[in-house]
């Protein structure tokens, strides 16, 4: 605070005390300006008027003050009572002091204007910092500290301005009451006809006039103070804006080097070491105080009680309490020093990266530090209030000491102990102020950095935020599992977390492993089916077992790689058993049925089977179902359990030979033996028809229109896959031979006989 501000505060405090001593005005310390005041008062309340200068107003007030001092009554008139005379003297003294304070306020206003002229000249002549950018962190912090200091002065000025405004408004009411009392006294004096009462009424009119002048002068003072405060606040606001522009310029080209950080941390480390040494001494003093307290209590326990000993006990208790408080204060000092070191380190780290994420992290750290500083401030303030109360009580006791109150030295020792405690608390408050200033500078620089952040910095911040969110999701803990390990022959049980990232890692390993094992299984299947032709079921069985083994090994490998203990299955065992019991029973049934099919071999690859009217060739025996291809090319997926639970016809269970037949009709009267020979030749000449067993031609039946011949022949399905094609070729051969020998293949015929015993009646019927 400047000397002018200090003098103004002292003058305002003296004015409050002065007004508080006036009769009937102990609660009316908030005066104001009355629009109907005298012309002389109006002139006094306008220090900025165009017609008068401040010097002229000061001179006028000084003349009025001298005149007032010369007119003050020295001897009380006989008409005045003692209370009225004391009230008159108080009003005259208050008026004189008010005029003096008014003169000081005008002088302060003139000084404020000269100070603002000097500031304006300094602002106009400023050419820069005197060094090239980048600027040091110390330079930027220094300018932001000045901005903060001016901000506090503005805040204090606003508080004083609100106080003066309240006093101004209250004094307007006081002036109105004083004017009313003055008019009433004048009217009583003018209307009185008794000479005996005239002197008394003149005295009362003089007393009311003194009160009226006192209130008017206070209004003039408060108006001057209002103008002073308004102009001071405006000038400080201008100065703060200029300082803020300089601090902003320094912060735009700022560097925080490693050397600066190390220098700051080294200084804080020295302070921490000094605090540690003081703490060691305080511990010894605390032990000594406790020892002294214990000794006195031991004397009291023996029954040797006396007022002197009780006072010594109180002193020892106070010294012990203060010693403990010193330890607490030193711990708080050490805590604050550590907090400052952490803040500087994190501030340095934050200024090395220029991205939005770092700025946001700095903001969150600032909030955390401010919260911790608030807790620290509250603790120190509570201790300080308690110590100040004790000092005030002991100070009053020493100031009003009486011989019968006991040993004065004991009370002085208590007072000195509390003074030592208060000094340490003041150090805590000073340290809090330093930390608060540093955090303020950090916040201002971070806000500026956030506003002027480049697009690349924003993109980097967005990327860091995204990666941080992904990392948080990746490390999200799903469950925790008890894990037991053996160390030096002892079992140690701990907790293992199963995170989402580990689960994804397991799934990726399983997916890649299953893909790889699938490729290996496909290659091994082709090789083994070719290597073990004729015993495909055994090959498939070994492949199935190998696949199961690789699957189990893959699961174990995935869990070990992701550091998930196998005991995790203990937590999922109930759920797995429940799921297998209800939802997966069909899958297990088909899986086990497939294994049985491979072991018992009721069907094999390439077998022709017929199930529920579906006939086709078995192309694959899978873990869950078999693939059966019908002769029309449609693939049917039949569950493995069907082949065990239902009737299945396996046309090629024992061998690959199947019997087929072709039926043909010849006209009645055709040579049957010749036709049968031709049919046999057509079948025998076909390349796919087996010679053993030999084809067999039979006269099947005497049909309505033809003699039916049937030939049975055998095909090797492994060599001739399409039996329908062979049957078609055989029919073509039969037709060709029948045509060469003139044997006709009849078609259905019908004979229609008409009853001709009566003529056929023909009628024509009209359509309705």
Long-range contacts (C-beta under 8 A, 24 or more apart in sequence): 1-153, 1-156, 4-108, 4-111, 4-112, 4-115, 5-153, 5-156, 7-104, 7-108, 8-104, 8-105, 8-108, 8-160, 8-225, 8-228, 9-160, 11-101, 11-104, 11-105, 12-160, 12-163, 12-164, 12-225, 14-97, 14-101, 15-97, 15-98, 15-101, 15-221, 18-93, 18-94, 18-97, 18-98, 19-94, 19-218, 21-90, 21-94, 22-90, 22-91, 22-94, 22-214, 23-86, 23-87, 23-90, 25-174, 28-170, 28-171, 28-173, 28-174, 29-167, 29-170, 30-163, 30-166, 30-167, 30-168, 30-169, 30-170, 30-171, 31-167, 31-168, 31-169, 31-170, 31-171, 31-172, 31-174, 31-175, 31-215, 31-218, 31-219, 31-222, 32-165, 32-167, 32-168, 32-169, 32-170, 32-171, 32-172, 32-173, 32-175, 32-219, 32-222, 33-168, 33-171, 33-172, 33-219, 33-222, 33-223, 34-172, 34-175, 34-176, 34-216, 34-219, 37-175, 37-216, 37-219, 38-216, 41-216, 41-217, 41-219, 41-220, 44-102, 44-217, 44-220, 44-223, 44-224, 45-219, 45-220, 45-223, 45-224, 46-223, 47-106, 47-109, 47-224, 47-227, 48-227, 54-106, 54-107, 54-109, 54-110, 55-110, 57-106, 58-103, 58-106, 58-107, 61-99, 61-102, 61-103, 61-106, 62-103, 64-99, 65-96, 65-99, 65-100, 65-103, 68-92, 68-95, 68-96, 68-99, 69-96, 77-199, 77-203, 78-199, 79-199, 79-200, 79-202, 79-203, 80-203, 80-207, 84-203, 84-207, 87-207, 88-206, 88-207, 88-210, 91-207, 91-210, 91-211, 91-213, 91-214, 92-210, 94-214, 94-218, 95-210, 95-213, 95-214, 95-217, 98-214, 98-217, 98-218, 98-220, 98-221, 99-217, 101-221, 102-217, 102-220, 102-221, 102-224, 105-221, 105-224, 105-225, 105-228, 106-224, 108-228, 109-224, 109-227, 109-228, 109-231, 112-228, 112-231, 112-232, 112-235, 113-231, 115-235, 116-231, 116-235, 116-238, 119-235, 119-238, 119-239, 119-242, 123-242, 126-246, 129-246, 129-249, 129-250, 133-253, 134-253, 134-254, 134-255, 135-250, 135-253, 135-254, 135-255, 136-254, 136-255, 136-256, 136-257, 136-260, 137-254, 137-255, 137-256, 137-260, 137-351, 138-260, 139-250, 140-247, 140-250, 140-251, 140-254, 140-441, 140-445, 141-438, 141-441, 143-243, 143-246, 143-247, 143-250, 144-247, 144-251, 144-440, 144-441, 144-444, 144-445, 145-437, 145-440, 145-441, 146-243, 146-247, 147-240, 147-243, 147-244, 147-247, 147-444, 148-437, 148-440, 148-441, 150-236, 150-239, 150-240, 150-243, 151-240, 153-236, 154-233, 154-236, 154-237, 154-240, 157-229, 157-232, 157-233, 157-236, 158-233, 160-229, 161-226, 161-229, 161-230, 161-233, 164-222, 164-225, 164-226, 164-229, 165-226, 167-222, 168-219, 168-222, 168-223, 168-226, 171-215, 171-218, 171-219, 171-222, 172-219, 174-215, 174-218, 175-212, 175-215, 175-216, 175-219, 178-208, 178-211, 178-212, 178-214, 178-215, 179-212, 181-208, 181-211, 181-212, 182-208, 182-209, 182-211, 182-212, 184-208, 185-209, 247-444, 248-448, 251-444, 251-445, 251-448, 251-449, 252-448, 252-452, 254-351, 254-445, 256-347, 256-348, 256-351, 256-352, 258-348, 261-344, 261-345, 261-348, 264-344, 265-341, 265-344, 265-345, 268-337, 268-340, 268-341, 268-344, 269-341, 271-337, 272-334, 272-337, 272-338, 272-341, 275-330, 275-333, 275-334, 275-337, 276-334, 278-330, 279-327, 279-330, 279-331, 279-334, 282-323, 282-326, 282-327, 282-330, 283-327, 285-323, 285-326, 286-320, 286-323, 286-324, 286-326, 286-327, 289-316, 289-319, 289-320, 289-322, 289-323, 290-320, 290-323, 292-316, 292-319, 292-320, 293-317, 293-319, 293-320, 307-406, 308-406, 308-407, 311-406, 311-407, 311-410, 312-407, 312-410, 314-410, 314-414, 315-410, 315-411, 315-413, 315-414, 318-413, 318-414, 318-417, 318-418, 319-413, 319-414, 319-417, 322-417, 322-418, 322-420, 322-421, 323-417, 325-383, 325-387, 325-421, 325-424, 326-420, 326-421, 326-424, 328-383, 329-383, 329-421, 329-424, 329-425, 329-427, 329-428, 330-424, 332-376, 332-379, 332-380, 332-428, 333-424, 333-427, 333-428, 333-431, 335-376, 336-376, 336-428, 336-431, 336-432, 336-435, 337-431, 339-369, 339-372, 339-373, 339-376, 339-435, 340-431, 340-434, 340-435, 340-438, 343-369, 343-435, 343-438, 343-439, 343-442, 344-438, 347-442, 350-446, 353-460, 354-449, 354-453, 354-454, 354-457, 354-460, 355-453, 355-457, 355-458, 355-460, 355-461, 355-464, 356-450, 356-453, 356-457, 356-458, 356-460, 356-461, 356-462, 356-465, 357-460, 357-461, 357-462, 357-464, 357-465, 357-468, 358-461, 358-464, 359-446, 359-449, 359-450, 359-453, 359-461, 360-461, 360-465, 362-442, 362-446, 363-443, 363-446, 366-439, 366-442, 366-443, 366-446, 369-435, 369-439, 370-439, 373-432, 373-435, 373-436, 373-439, 376-428, 376-432, 377-432, 380-425, 380-428, 380-429, 380-432, 383-421, 383-425, 384-422, 384-425, 384-429, 387-418, 387-421, 387-422, 387-425, 388-422, 390-414, 390-418, 391-415, 391-418, 391-419, 391-422, 394-418, 473-500, 474-499, 474-500, 474-501, 474-504, 475-499, 475-500, 475-501, 476-500, 476-501, 478-503, 479-568, 479-571, 481-564, 481-565, 481-567, 481-568, 481-570, 481-571, 482-567, 483-565, 483-567, 484-567, 496-563, 496-564, 496-565, 496-568, 498-564, 498-568, 502-562, 502-563, 502-564, 503-562, 505-558, 505-561, 505-562, 506-558, 506-559, 506-561, 506-562, 506-564, 509-554, 509-557, 509-558, 509-561, 509-562, 510-554, 510-555, 510-558, 513-550, 513-554, 513-557, 513-558, 514-551, 514-554, 517-547, 517-550, 517-551, 517-554, 520-550, 521-546, 521-547, 521-550, 529-605, 536-604, 536-605, 536-606, 537-597, 537-598, 537-599, 537-601, 537-604, 537-605, 537-621, 538-598, 540-598, 540-605, 540-621, 541-595, 541-598, 541-599, 544-594, 544-595, 544-598, 544-623, 586-639, 586-641, 587-624, 589-641, 590-623, 590-624, 590-625, 590-639, 590-640, 590-641, 591-623, 591-624, 591-640, 593-639, 593-640, 593-641, 593-643, 593-644, 594-621, 594-622, 594-623, 594-624, 594-626, 594-640, 596-644, 597-621, 597-626, 597-640, 597-643, 597-644, 602-643, 602-648, 602-650, 602-653, 603-643, 603-648, 603-650, 603-653, 606-652, 606-718, 607-650, 607-651, 607-652, 607-653, 608-650, 608-651, 608-652, 608-658, 608-717, 609-643, 609-648, 609-649, 609-650, 609-651, 610-648, 610-649, 610-651, 611-638, 611-642, 611-643, 611-646, 611-648, 611-649, 612-642, 612-646, 614-638, 615-649, 615-651, 631-724, 651-717, 652-717, 656-716, 656-717, 656-718, 657-690, 657-714, 657-715, 657-716, 657-717, 658-714, 658-715, 658-717, 658-723, 659-712, 659-713, 659-714, 660-712, 660-713, 660-714, 660-715, 660-723, 660-726, 660-727, 661-710, 661-711, 661-712, 661-713, 662-710, 662-711, 662-713, 662-727, 662-730, 662-731, 662-734, 663-700, 663-708, 663-709, 663-710, 664-708, 664-709, 664-710, 664-711, 664-731, 664-734, 664-745, 665-703, 665-705, 665-706, 665-707, 665-708, 665-709, 665-745, 665-746, 666-706, 666-707, 666-709, 666-738, 666-743, 666-744, 666-745, 666-746, 667-706, 667-707, 667-743, 667-744, 667-745, 667-746, 668-706, 668-707, 668-746, 670-707, 670-743, 670-744, 671-743, 672-699, 672-707, 672-709, 674-741, 674-743, 675-707, 675-709, 675-738, 675-743, 676-709, 678-734, 678-737, 678-738, 678-741, 678-743, 679-709, 679-711, 679-734, 679-737, 680-711, 681-733, 681-737, 682-730, 682-733, 682-734, 682-736, 682-737, 683-711, 683-713, 683-730, 683-733, 685-733, 686-713, 686-726, 686-729, 686-730, 686-733, 688-715, 688-716, 688-719, 688-720, 688-726, 689-713, 689-714, 689-715, 689-726, 689-730, 690-714, 690-715, 690-716, 704-748, 705-746, 705-747, 705-748, 705-749, 706-745, 706-746
